[in-house]
């Protein structure tokens, strides 16, 4: 349900005159896959720049023990600051 709403809304926004340079979302696997595979195709078809996709820091910090700690220096220190 979340993915379908995202897909419809994002396709609508891409069809408008807006230029989107980056998009931040939670770690939803279907959204990440769509942004990686389908979004560049749609952007190219519409003559728009390819959109960079990032994950929000809150959802990464929530699962700090489920991902690799070597993402960037000071990762656990940053996560501890966020969760305090």
C-alpha positions as CSV (number, residue, x, y, z in Angstrom):
1,X,0.0,0.0,0.0
2,X,2.8,2.4,0.9
3,X,4.7,1.6,-2.3
4,X,1.7,2.1,-4.5
5,X,0.9,5.5,-3.0
6,X,4.6,6.5,-3.4
7,X,4.7,5.3,-7.0
8,X,1.5,7.3,-8.0
9,X,2.6,10.4,-6.2
10,X,6.1,10.3,-7.5
11,X,5.0,9.7,-11.1
12,X,2.6,12.7,-10.7
13,X,5.4,14.9,-9.4
14,X,7.8,13.8,-12.2
15,X,5.1,14.7,-14.8
16,X,4.8,18.2,-13.4
17,X,7.2,21.0,-14.1
18,X,9.2,20.4,-10.9
19,X,12.9,19.5,-11.0
20,X,13.8,17.0,-8.3
21,X,17.4,16.5,-7.5
22,X,17.2,14.2,-4.4
23,X,14.7,12.1,-2.5
24,X,14.9,10.9,1.1
25,X,12.8,8.0,2.3
26,X,12.8,5.3,4.9
27,X,14.4,1.9,4.1
28,X,11.4,0.5,2.2
29,X,12.8,-2.2,-0.1
30,X,10.2,-1.7,-2.9
31,X,10.8,2.1,-2.9
32,X,14.6,1.6,-3.0
33,X,14.3,-0.8,-5.9
34,X,11.9,1.5,-7.9
35,X,14.2,4.5,-7.3
36,X,17.2,2.4,-8.4
37,X,15.7,0.7,-11.5
38,X,12.5,2.6,-12.7
39,X,13.1,6.2,-11.7
40,X,16.2,6.7,-14.0
41,X,14.2,5.4,-17.0
42,X,11.3,7.7,-16.3
43,X,13.6,10.7,-15.7
44,X,15.4,10.0,-19.0
45,X,12.1,9.7,-20.9
46,X,10.9,13.0,-19.5
47,X,14.3,14.7,-20.1
48,X,14.9,15.4,-16.4
49,X,18.0,14.8,-14.3
50,X,18.3,11.5,-12.5
51,X,17.2,11.7,-8.9
52,X,19.6,10.8,-6.1
53,X,17.9,8.5,-3.4
54,X,19.0,8.7,0.2
55,X,17.8,7.0,3.4
56,X,16.8,9.1,6.3
57,X,19.2,9.0,9.3
58,X,16.5,8.2,11.8
59,X,15.6,4.8,10.3
60,X,19.3,4.0,9.9
61,X,20.0,4.9,13.5
62,X,17.0,2.8,14.7
63,X,18.6,-0.3,13.2
64,X,22.2,0.5,14.1
65,X,22.9,-3.1,15.2
66,X,21.4,-4.6,12.0
67,X,23.7,-2.9,9.5
68,X,27.5,-2.7,9.1
69,X,29.2,-0.2,11.4
70,X,31.7,0.9,8.8
71,X,29.3,3.1,6.9
72,X,31.2,6.2,8.0
73,X,33.6,7.2,10.7
74,X,31.9,8.0,14.0
75,X,28.8,6.1,13.0
76,X,28.0,4.7,16.5
77,X,28.8,8.0,18.2
78,X,26.2,9.7,15.9
79,X,23.6,7.0,16.5
80,X,24.1,7.3,20.3
81,X,23.6,11.1,20.0
82,X,20.4,10.6,18.1
83,X,18.9,7.9,20.4
84,X,19.6,9.9,23.6
